[in-house]
Amino acid sequence: MRKVVQWLTLFFCNANLSGFLSGRIYRGWAKTICVPGLNCYSCPGAVASCPLGALQAVLGAAEYRFSFYVTGLLLGFGALFGRFVCGFLCPFGLLQELLRKIPFYRVKKLWRGFLYLKYVLLAALVVGVPLLARNYADLGDPAFCKYVCPAGTLTAGLPLLASNPSLRGAAGGLFALKLVIAAAVVVGCMAVCRFFCKVLCPLGAFYGLFNKVALYRIRLEEKNCTHCGACSKVCKMAIYPSLEPNSPECVRCGDCVRACRFAALEVGFCCSRTAKENVSA
């Protein structure tokens, strides 16, 4: 059912299909609502706002001191689901998985140091720059969206330029830089499963902070685990569920649970012990 949920989320978040033909951004009432996953506000099909962009906008706005709505939404989804949002409810996560299906050189595991880059981007570009910029302007720049975000480039920038010839002349060096970043991310996603999630996504970094305490979680029944390694072999995020079932990198896809022959892993809100007790008995 995960793929079904992913596709439904993609279409729900981008229901303004006419926007791709007209080259116009939807600005109706739904844009005041944030979706939980990464979905660019400026995408012609987007009918709601991206929480990452909204957070940067309110942090950089001099007239606002704190956004209870955006912060509450992020904290709520984090506390309830953790990175389940990344695995099920993020349109850009689905795009990364589709890119992975393209035949290309495969990299199973990245150097662990790369995984911390998304936390640096969260602290520096999503929080730090907007807060500093608000002291010098009425509205601080949403720095991550402006300078890095490949989702905005691929789903907003390119479609808008394709449908609006007048905008093409206005695209300058900054957009060229973002194109280079987006191209690098596309290549990275073909080589490494969910490359952007692992290395660059500040939203995934934020939700990952809640993985160990979120209500939706993976539970390990150690007495049933034989440490056969079947769970780690199927893990898209290159972690070891039998050692760290609620790693900040886990997107709750459930592949490890299905791969375990000994019912040592379970995922859900209220993980029961019935299956594990039957196996151990």
MIVOLO-783688 format. One record per residue (C-alpha): residue in one letter; x, z, y; residue number from 0. Coordinates in steps of 0.02 Angstrom, whole numbers. Last residue first. Layout:
   res        X        Z        Y     n
     A        X        Z        Y   NUM
...
! end
This chain:
   res        X        Z        Y     n
     A      344     1085    -1016   280
     S      468     1017     -888   279
     V      368      856     -875   278
     N      200      942     -858   277
     E      270     1063     -729   276
     K      337      920     -626   275
     A      170      829     -625   274
     T       73      984     -578   273
     R      187     1047     -441   272
     S       88      978     -296   271
     C      159      906     -136   270
     C       39      940        5   269
     F       77      817      144   268
     G      153      684       33   267
     V      305      632      -67   266
     E      358      690     -240   265
     L      525      687     -327   264
     A      578      759     -496   263
     A      445      664     -591   262
     F      570      625     -730   261
     R      570      436     -722   260
     C      615      431     -537   259
     A      601      253     -469   258
     R      427      278     -396   257
     V      482      432     -299   256
     C      640      344     -239   255
     D      540      196     -174   254
     G      425      312      -75   253
     C      450      227       94   252
     R      473      397      177   251
     V      589      329      314   250
     C      737      440      261   249
     E      883      438      384   248
     P      857      617      445   247
     S      879      669      262   246
     N      728      750      183   245
     P      771      727       -1   244
     E      953      776       25   243
     L     1043      787     -143   242
     S      917      702     -258   241
     P      866      587     -116   240
     Y     1042      516      -98   239
     I     1047      402       54   238
     A     1074      216       75   237
     M      923      185      190   236
     K      843       59       73   235
     C      851      182      -72   234
     V      835       93     -240   233
     K     1003      147     -312   232
     S      990      321     -235   231
     C      832      361     -333   230
     A      902      299     -500   229
     G     1058      409     -481   228
     C     1040      496     -648   227
     H     1050      666     -565   226
     T      948      741     -708   225
     C      814      811     -591   224
     N      672      906     -676   223
     K      740     1080     -637   222
     E      777     1024     -458   221
     E      597      985     -413   220
     L      630      889     -253   219
     R      499      877     -117   218
     I      482      731        2   217
     R      393      760      166   216
     Y      236      741      269   215
     L      223      911      355   214
     A      381      878      454   213
     V      516     1013      448   212
     K      667      924      374   211
     N      617      755      444   210
     F      590      818      621   209
     L      756      762      698   208
     G      728      594      613   207
     Y      580      562      729   206
     F      695      566      880   205
     A      830      459      799   204
     G      699      334      742   203
     L      641      320      923   202
     P      821      302      981   201
     C      845      149      866   200
     L     1025       87      863   199
     V     1115      121      699   198
     K     1002      154      550   197
     C      839       86      617   196
     F      926      -67      690   195
     F     1012     -105      525   194
     R      849      -91      427   193
     C      930     -161      268   192
     V     1106     -216      310   191
     A     1163     -398      306   190
     M     1006     -484      368   189
     C      970     -339      485   188
     G     1146     -352      558   187
     V     1125     -537      591   186
     V      962     -502      683   185
     V     1044     -355      776   184
     A     1189     -465      832   183
     A     1067     -597      893   182
     A      971     -464      990   181
     I     1131     -399     1070   180
     V     1184     -576     1119   179
     L     1011     -611     1187   178
     K     1018     -449     1285   177
     L     1179     -506     1367   176
     A     1100     -673     1412   175
     F      952     -579     1485   174
     L     1070     -480     1594   173
     G     1163     -637     1646   172
     G     1012     -724     1717   171
     A      835     -774     1671   170
     A      751     -823     1834   169
     G      761    -1008     1798   168
     R      670     -982     1635   167
     L      529     -886     1717   166
     S      451    -1040     1796   165
     P      440    -1125     1626   164
     N      319     -990     1566   163
     S      268    -1009     1384   162
     A      441    -1011     1305   161
     L      509     -885     1430   160
     L      369     -765     1388   159
     P      394     -787     1200   158
     L      584     -759     1216   157
     G      574     -603     1324   156
     A      430     -515     1238   155
     T      449     -513     1048   154
     L      634     -552     1029   153
     T      703     -476     1189   152
     G      588     -325     1189   151
     A      625     -287     1007   150
     P      811     -309     1043   149
     C      811     -156     1159   148
     V      979     -147     1247   147
     Y      991     -160     1436   146
     K      817     -148     1510   145
     C      726      -61     1368   144
     F      866       65     1345   143
     A      882       93     1532   142
     P      700      121     1579   141
     D      758      111     1760   140
     G      715      256     1874   139
     L      565      241     1988   138
     D      560      303     2166   137
     A      747      285     2178   136
     Y      905      390     2193   135
     N      860      555     2112   134
     R      750      468     1984   133
     A      903      377     1921   132
     L      980      534     1846   131
     L      828      573     1740   130
     P      808      390     1690   129
     V      994      380     1640   128
     G      996      539     1534   127
     V      837      528     1431   126
     V      820      355     1351   125
     L      993      289     1394   124
     A     1108      437     1363   123
     A     1022      557     1243   122
     L      929      428     1140   121
     L     1075      306     1145   120
     V     1194      441     1083   119
     Y     1071      486      945   118
     K     1062      303      894   117
     L     1253      298      883   116
     Y     1255      438      754   115
     L     1225      320      607   114
     F     1380      219      650   113
     G     1490      369      603   112
     R     1427      360      424   111
     W     1516      196      391   110
     L     1381       80      330   109
     K     1314       60      153   108
     K     1247      -83       49   107
     V     1313     -231      149   106
     R     1243     -398       93   105
     Y     1300     -572      147   104
     F     1146     -678      177   103
     P      990     -748       95   102
     I      844     -705      212   101
     K      741     -563      136   100
     R      825     -437      253    99
     L      745     -524      402    98
     L      574     -478      330    97
     E      626     -296      316    96
     Q      684     -297      497    95
     L      519     -371      555    94
     L      425     -232      463    93
     G      529     -100      554    92
     F      491     -188      717    91
     P      306     -163      686    90
     C      329       25      660    89
     L      189      118      570    88
     F      242      130      387    87
     G      428      163      364    86
     C      472      208      542    85
     V      318      318      564    84
     F      360      405      400    83
     R      514      454      500    82
     G      442      627      536    81
     F      257      629      490    80
     L      167      781      559    79
     A      298      862      669    78
     G      366      695      731    77
     F      194      622      761    76
     G      146      774      862    75
     L      312      786      955    74
     L      303      603     1005    73
     L      121      617     1059    72
     G      152      779     1153    71
     T      299      702     1246    70
     V      197      550     1294    69
     Y       44      650     1347    68
     F      130      802     1423    67
     S      236      695     1538    66
     F      346      808     1642    65
     R      409      810     1820    64
     Y      319      659     1887    63
     E      329      593     2066    62
     A      511      540     2048    61
     A      474      423     1903    60
     G      624      407     1788    59
     L      562      527     1656    58
     V      391      444     1664    57
     A      461      270     1635    56
     Q      584      323     1501    55
     L      446      407     1400    54
     A      332      256     1420    53
     G      468      139     1358    52
     L      498      244     1203    51
     P      313      272     1173    50
     C      280       83     1170    49
     S      117       40     1256    48
     A      -44      -37     1192    47
     V     -123     -210     1173    46
     A       39     -303     1136    45
     G       18     -490     1105    44
     P      115     -552     1256    43
     C      255     -426     1218    42
     S      289     -333     1380    41
     Y      244     -160     1313    40
     C      367     -184     1168    39
     N      316     -111     1000    38
     L      423       28      926    37
     G      309      145      829    36
     P      184      283      873    35
     V       69      175      981    34
     C       46      233     1160    33
     I     -121      219     1251    32
     T     -132      174     1436    31
     K     -111       -8     1384    30
     A     -281        5     1300    29
     W     -366       -3     1471    28
     G     -318     -184     1499    27
     R     -152     -257     1557    26
     Y     -119     -389     1422    25
     I       37     -486     1465    24
     R       21     -670     1503    23
     G      111     -816     1423    22
     S      -53     -907     1399    21
     L      -22     -957     1219    20
     F       63     -796     1162    19
     G      -64     -696     1260    18
     S     -205     -772     1160    17
     L     -151     -666     1012    16
     N     -196     -503     1100    15
     A     -206     -406      937    14
     N      -24     -353      940    13
     C      -31     -168      896    12
     F     -173     -193      771    11
     F      -89     -346      697    10
     L       76     -255      664     9
     T      -12      -97      605     8
     L     -113     -198      479     7
     W       46     -281      418     6
     Q      136     -114      395     5
     V      -14      -31      312     4
     V      -28     -174      187     3
     K      160     -167      155     2
     R      149       19      118     1
     M        0        0        0     0
! end
